[in-house]
Amino acid sequence: MKTFLRRLGILAELALAVGMAAELWGRTAFRRVVQSDVQMLLAGSSAGEARLVTEAMLDSLPEPVQRYLRYTGVIGKPFVRTVQLRESGQMLLTSGRPWIPLKAQQWYAVQPPGFVWYCTLHIGPIPIVRARDMYRTGAGHMLIKAASLVTVADAKGKEIDQGEMVRYLSEMMWFPSAFLEDNVSFEAVDARSARVTLTDRGRTATGTLFFDPDGSLTEFVAQRYAGSDLETWSVPITAYGEFEGLKLPVRCKAVWKLADGDQEYIDVNIVELRYED
């Protein structure tokens, strides 16, 4: 019996070692995919002419958008070319189940618009899910793997393209000079909101921005594909802070507003953000 138990223990240790080695290999392979995507994103970013945001650039915008851009402090600051940030927070994978802690890195390019998001979900110290979300050259791609090895989602197509483009538009709040680029337009709604449209490679994404009287952005709402159906998608902003000398959202959520009720599925904090002009 002792011999059997000893052998069983050795087999268990070997199985654990093999599992850890497989996860390490999968993690390394996944990171290489992300690194390649980031390199292509940043390499394709146009440097453009160095410019500063001026007060005159706000003149043609709806009044609440002008108020918002002044609130951020962007006037007098350079137009941003690329952005890097880090997030911490939590995600709800299935309704009724516990929220799972996450850590994420994200890279953005402004011209042409694009992003790469790399996220790891943990239970304790153990990574259980790795995800890479991306929008580049007009196309979206969502890749999710369990334990770095088993593909849970590898999604492409027009619905993903639209969804990732809408996501990018919502996250321009972290680099507000992008709202003044030539591929962005606005439509006045009322004193507290305005519609914004991003154009890229012949496609458009549109959402509505909502503001407080002081000018702070409080919510972004748009129609976004959930599977094959367009649904109302909301990004409420719950806290502001300062990065790069600007007042920017530092905490936000994402919520599907469905017929049977709201489904909040992510809550993130920005812990680091930096620009390259």
N, C-alpha and C positions, 0 to 999 in steps of 0.2 A: 504493500500500500504506500509506504514511504517513497519507494522508487517511482511508483506511478505518479504520486503527487509532485515529486521533484521534476519528472519529465513534463508533466502538465504545466508546471511553473515555467520551465524553460521554453515550452511552446508558446505560452502566453507572452513571455518577454520577447520572443522572436516575432510574434504577430504584432506586438506593440511597436517594436523597432521597424518592422516592414511598413506598418501604417504611418509612422512618423516620417520615414524616408519618402514614402509616396506623397504625403502631404507637402513635404519640403520640396520635392520635385515639382509638384503641381503649382505650388506657390511661386517658385522661381519661373516656371513657364508662363504663368499668368502675368507676373510682373514684367516679363520681357514683352508680352503683347501690349501692355499698358505703356511701357517706355517707348516702344516703336510708334504707337499712336500719338503720344505726346510729341515726339520728335517731328513727325509729319505735320502735326497741327502747327507747331511753332515755326517750323521751316517754311510753311506756306503763308505765314502771317506777313502782311505788307507793312514795311516800316513807315512809308508815307512821309509827308512833310511834318516836321515838328510844329505843333500849334498849341496855343493857349486858348482856353474857353474865355470868351468875352461876354459882357452884358448884352451887346448888340445881337449876339447869336440867339438870345431868348425872345427877341421882339415878336416873332411871328408865331410863337407857341401859345396854346391855350393858357389862360391865367393860372390855373392850378398847377400846371407843369412848370411854368416860370417860378412859381412860389416854391415848388419842390426842389428845383435845381439850385435856387438861392439857399434853401435850407441846408442842402448837402455841403455847401461851401465850395462847389466845383468851379465857380468863376475865378479866373486867374490861374487855374491849375492846368497842367498839360493834358492833352488828349491821351488816353491810355491805349497802348498797343496790345499788350498781353498781361494776363493776371494769373497769379497763383494763390490758392487759399487752402486752408485746412479746416475741417469740421469735426465736431464730436456731437453725439446725440443718440437717438434711438429710432428704431423702425419697427412697425407692426407688420409682420408677414401674413398673418391670418387673423381675422376677426375673432375675438374671444380668447386669444392666446396672449402670453406675456410679451411686452415690448422687449426688443433685443438691442443692446448697446452697439453703436457703430462708430467707426472712425473713417474719415474720408479725406482724400486729396482731390483738388480740381484745378485744371488749367483751362484758360480761355484765350482765344484770339478774337480781336475785334473786326479786323478787315483782312480776309473775309470772316464772317462770324463762325465760331465753332467752339467746342469744349470737349474735354475728356474728364470723366469723373471716375475715380477709383475708390471703392468702398469695401471695408471688411466688417462683417458682423461677428461678434464674439459672444460666447457664453462662458463667463469667467475669463480665463486666459486663452481659451481654445477658440481659434477662428473656425466658424462653421460655414460661412458663405463669403465668397468674394464676387464683387460685381464691377463691371466696367460699362458705363453709359457714355455715349459719344454722339456728337453731331459735327460732321466735317464734310466739306465739299458738297453741301446740300443734302447729305444723307445721314440718317440716324442708325445706330446699331446698339442693341442692348445684349450684353453677355453676362450670364450669371452662372457660377459654379458652386456646388456644395463641396466643402472640404477641399477646394482648389482642384478637384478631379472630375466630379460628375456634373455634366452640363445640365442645368435646370432650364435655362432660356438662352436662345441664340436668335434674337428677333431682328428682322429687317423688313423693309417694305414701306409703302406710302404712309401707312398709319404711324409707324415708328418715326419716319422722317418728320411728319407733322408734329408728333408729340415732343420730339427732341428740340425742334425749332421753337415750339411754344415754351418749353423749359428754358432754353437759352434767353428768350425774350424776357421771361419773368426774372431771370437772374442778372440782367443788366443793371439792376438796382445796386449791385456791388461794384460797378464801374460806370457811374452815371454820365460821364462824358460821351458814352456810346449812344445815348439818346439824341445827341446832336449830330450824329453821322448822317450822310446823305441817304442811306438806305432805311432811315427811320422817319415815319410821318405820324402826325397826331390829328385827332378829330375831337373838338370840344364836345363835352356832354353837359356838364353843369359846373357849379362853383367848387365841387368837391371831387370831380372825376373827369377823366379823359380817356379816349381810346388811343392805343398805340399800335402801329403796324410795322413789322420788320419785313423787308424784302431781301431775298437771297436766291440767286440763280433762277429767277422767274417765278419763285413761289413766295407766298406771304403767310405770316402768322400774325394774328391780332388778339389783343387782350385789353382789358379795362383796368386802369390804374385808379385807386381810391386814395384820397389824401385827407389828413387832418387840417384844421384851420391854420395851424402853424407851418404847414407845408410838408410835414413828414408823410412818406408813403406808408399806408396802413395795410393795403391788400392789393393783390393782382388776381384777376379772374378772367378765365378764357374757356373756350370750348376746346377740349383735347380728347384724342382717341383713347378710350379704355377698351382694349381689344379692337373689335371692329365697329364700335359705336362711339359717337361723339357724346361726351358728357361734360358737365360743368366742373371745372378744376380751379381750386382756389389756393393761393399762397398768402395766408395772413402773417403779418409781421408783428412780433410780440416784444421786441426790444431793439434799441439802438445803441451804438457805441461809436468809437472813432478809430479809423484806420487810414493811413496815408493822408492825414490831415483833413479827412472828410467825415461827416456824420452819415453813417451807413447802418443798415440793418445788421444786427449781430445774432439775432435769433428769429427763426421763422418755421412754419409748418407747411405741410401740403395736405390738402383735403379734397377728396372726391365728394361732390354734392349730388347725391343720387336720389332717385325717387323714393327709396325706402330709408333715407336718412344719410347724414354726413358720415363719411369714412375717412378719418384722419389716419395717415399711415407713416408719416415721418416728422420728426421734430429735431432740428439741428441748431447748433451754436457755431458761429465762426470764431475760431481761436487764433487764426493767423491769416493775414491777407497782405499781399504786396503787389505793386505795379511795376511794369517796365514801360517807359514812355514810348 
